[in-house]
Amino acid sequence: MSGSALYNTFARAPLSFEHGEGSWLVTPGGQRFLDFAGGIAVNSLGHGHPHLVAALTEQAAKLWHVSNLYEIPDQSRLADRLAEATFADKVFFTNSGAEAIECAIKTARRYQYAGGHPERYRIITVEGAFHGRTLATIAAGGQPKYLEGFGPKVEGFDQIAYADLDKIEDLVSGETAAILIEPVQGEGGIRPVPSSTMRKLREICDRHGLLLILDEIQCGIGRTGKFFAHEWSGIEPDIMAIAKGIGGGFPMGACLATEEAASGMVPGIHGTTFGGNPLAMAVGNAVLDVVLEDGFLDDVQRKALLFKQGLASVIDEFPSVFEEVRGEGLMLGLKCRLQNTAVNAALRDHNLLTAPAGDNVVRLLPPLNVGDDEIRIALDAIRAAAAGLAEKAAGAA
Ligand SMILES: *Cc1c(COP(=O)(O)O)cnc(C)c1O
């Protein structure tokens, strides 16, 4: 055997971390990196948040896991709190984002089936979307690079080009069950769907008896400065998948639905071994304690403005490196003129961790509780990296 025993599925940076402190990751050698990749929008409250550590360790001493054959009081409590704070009436907990989307797809299809429309199983999705890596979610995402070589694509997904979002109604047929969309595309390159389009999607769904499914796995849980990104547009979905930020680093997700949308999900029809177990629920409740605290999301919006303004001035300074800043709240993307992976590596050389995305974008996903001073440090790192890149590019030209 050559090399590592791990699957070769990841292109990893030659870097590992020994511990984390708030917005910082520290290597075994003591080198400190400002973490604005956040485990890809997972570490919503940074590393080692005392309230989350306490919730996890206290629960760990009491009870790790029981199956869903029994009542799990903290699971009911977290579901109640999510329902209270959102459009939803019903919640199903999962271990990951892809599973939350799987549950959303099944919920939508069962809704149509239970309503006497078994022929309505198709789901319209958007080009550039990312919904996970299971067989159904790669079909939903529709990206050829993720589908290649895995046999027949799971049936029942119709895709609209991102530029043609306004013409989505043309794709609705008598077999359509739902529309599935990310209010802000994450992997696709931090592309927010305009509020007017979100409202139009809601109208189209209402007009044709379709369910609107939102994928807020990356943009939810305060990431955009609202609890959920769709709140910016004033509309509500019928079903919503969440994950990433809700666990603050503990693997968990959930599918939220209105009572009506979930009406087909009757006993025995869906299940999970690990989903909603006591350890995950303790952490999920602890994350909500912080994110739903009075003023927390206002502060995210305030810091986001500070960051975005700073980024705009860095872009003005280095037009040969960056094209624009986009996104909402602390889900920001720098569209690059140079190769985004090279920019990402240069930022890492300046001890700032970011995450590349589609459309030649570098994602900036700091913890929601990032400090103003840390935003300034990040801006300095971006400026320094850009200066080096601009100089190198000018030398090469
Ligand atoms: C990360 C992500 C997923 C998949 O989540 P996993 O936990 O990796 O399965 C799905 N949709 C969006 C928008 C994501 O960002």
The ligand as an SDF file (V2000), in Angstrom:
LIG
                    3D

 15 15  0  0  0  0  0  0  0  0999 V2000
  -22.8810   21.2110    3.2810 C   0  0  0  0  0  0  0  0  0  0  0  0
  -24.1480   21.3160    2.5420 C   0  0  0  0  0  0  0  0  0  0  0  0
  -24.9530   20.1880    2.3030 C   0  0  0  0  0  0  0  0  0  0  0  0
  -24.5370   18.7890    2.6920 C   0  0  0  0  0  0  0  0  0  0  0  0
  -24.3280   18.6610    4.0560 O   0  0  0  0  0  0  0  0  0  0  0  0
  -23.4980   17.3730    4.5980 P   0  0  0  0  0  0  0  0  0  0  0  0
  -23.5810   17.5350    6.0830 O   0  0  0  0  0  0  0  0  0  0  0  0
  -22.1310   17.4880    4.0530 O   0  0  0  0  0  0  0  0  0  0  0  0
  -24.2000   16.1620    4.1210 O   0  0  0  0  0  0  0  0  0  0  0  0
  -26.1460   20.3720    1.6450 C   0  0  0  0  0  0  0  0  0  0  0  0
  -26.5520   21.5990    1.2610 N   0  0  0  0  0  0  0  0  0  0  0  0
  -25.8130   22.7120    1.4750 C   0  0  0  0  0  0  0  0  0  0  0  0
  -26.3250   24.0340    1.0410 C   0  0  0  0  0  0  0  0  0  0  0  0
  -24.5790   22.5950    2.1140 C   0  0  0  0  0  0  0  0  0  0  0  0
  -23.8350   23.6850    2.3010 O   0  0  0  0  0  0  0  0  0  0  0  0
  1  2  1  0
  2  3  1  0
  2 14  2  0
  3  4  1  0
  3 10  2  0
  4  5  1  0
  5  6  1  0
  6  7  2  0
  6  8  1  0
  6  9  1  0
 10 11  1  0
 11 12  2  0
 12 13  1  0
 12 14  1  0
 14 15  1  0
M  END
$$$$
